[in-house]
């Protein structure tokens, strides 16, 4: 039955859920095109996943720990994000579009970037990750519009 469902989802929607993944209730896939869910991935309740997202193993030469991601409840994954390896996304985490998540995230946090880093916790900037704003070292000459 699982193989049949996988084949139907893949051919109709481009959604590849490999049998063996554990998906909780309330999963929302507004645009299921191009989503890949690896066989060991655990997805909690009320998770939202946008298009072109991948959950899978992280292969590192010489590393035997090829775990899969675990998503706690109420997680939102932005379009094009990749969540790789034995990582846990805490409850209420938001992952920015096109991010590559290789680290565990705290509950109610926001992560973004490639590789992803925590940029907010409970809606506030993460003081550990906060970096000073870049200062411009040059200025462009003004162009006469007249």
N, C-alpha and C positions, 0 to 999 in steps of 0.2 A: 504494500500500500504506500509506504514512504517513497519508494522509487517512482511510483506512478504519479504521486503528488508533485514530486520534484520535477519530473518530465513535463507535466502540464504547466507548472509555474514558470519553468525555464522557457518553454516554447511560446506561451501566451504573454508573459510579462518580462522576460529576461531576468527573472529572479532565481538565483541559484542557492538553494538551501540544501546543504549536504546532510543526508540522514545521520543522526547522532548529535545534532545540535539540540539544545534545550531552550524552547521559546515559551515565555510566560504569556498570560492573557493580556489583551488590550494592545497588542502590537499594531502600530500605525505605520503604513508604508504609502504615503501620498503619491509617490512616483516610484514604483518598484523596479524600474528599468536599471539593470546593471548592478544590482545588489548581490554580493556574495557573502554567504554565512557559512564559515568553516564548520567541520563536523564536531568539534569540541566546544564551540561557542555556547555560552549560557547567557540568555537574554531575559531580564526581569519583566515585571508587569509595567504596562503603560509606557512603553518605549516608542519613540518616534525615530524612524530612519528615513532619510531622504535618498535621492537617487545616487547611483555610482559609488556606493559605500562598500568597503571590503572589511570583513572580520576574518583574520586568519593567523597562521603561525608566522613566527619570525625566525628565519633561518640564519644562524651565525655559524661560521665554520668552527668546528671543535666544541660547540655548545650542544649538550644533549637535552636541554630544557626547551622543548618546542611546544609550550602550552598555548592555549587559546584564550581569547578575551572573555571576561565576565562583566556583564553590564547589570548594575543594580537597577532598582525601580526608577521610573520617571526620568530616564536619560533621553537626551535629544542629540542625534548625530547629524551634522550638517552635510550637505551634498559633497560628494567626492572624497570624504574622509576615509582614512585607512586606520584601523585599530589592529595592531599586530602584536602577537606574543602573549605571554602569560601576564596580562595586566587586568586590573579591576578598575572600572569606572564607577565611582561612588554615586549614591542616590542623588538624583537631581542634577547630574553633571550635564553640561552643554559642550559639545565639541564643534568648533568652527569649521566652516567649509574648507575642503582640501587640506585639512590637518592630517599629520601622521602621528598617531598616538602610540608611544612606546613605553609609557610610564603609568603607574597607578595614579588615580586622581582622587582628591578628597570629595566628600559629599558636598553638594550645592556649589560646585566650582564651574568655571568656564575655562576651557583650554583651547589654544589655537597655535598654529604655526607648523613648521616642518623642520625639525621635529617639534611636536607640540609641547607647550609649557603652560603651567597654570597662570592665567592672567587675572582671574577674579575668584574670590571665595566669599560666599554669602552676599554677592553683589558688590563687594568692595575690592579694590586692587590688592593683589597679593604683595605684602610688603617685602617678602623675601625675593620675589622675582622682579619687583619694580626696578626699572633701569632709568637713569636720567635721560631726558630728551636730548636727541642729537643737536648739536649746535652747528649752524651753517658757518663754514670757514671762508666763504667767498660770497660776493653779491654780484648779481647780474646788472649790467648797466641799463639804465632806463632807455627805452626806445622812443624817439620822438614820433608821436602819432600824427603830427601836423603836416 
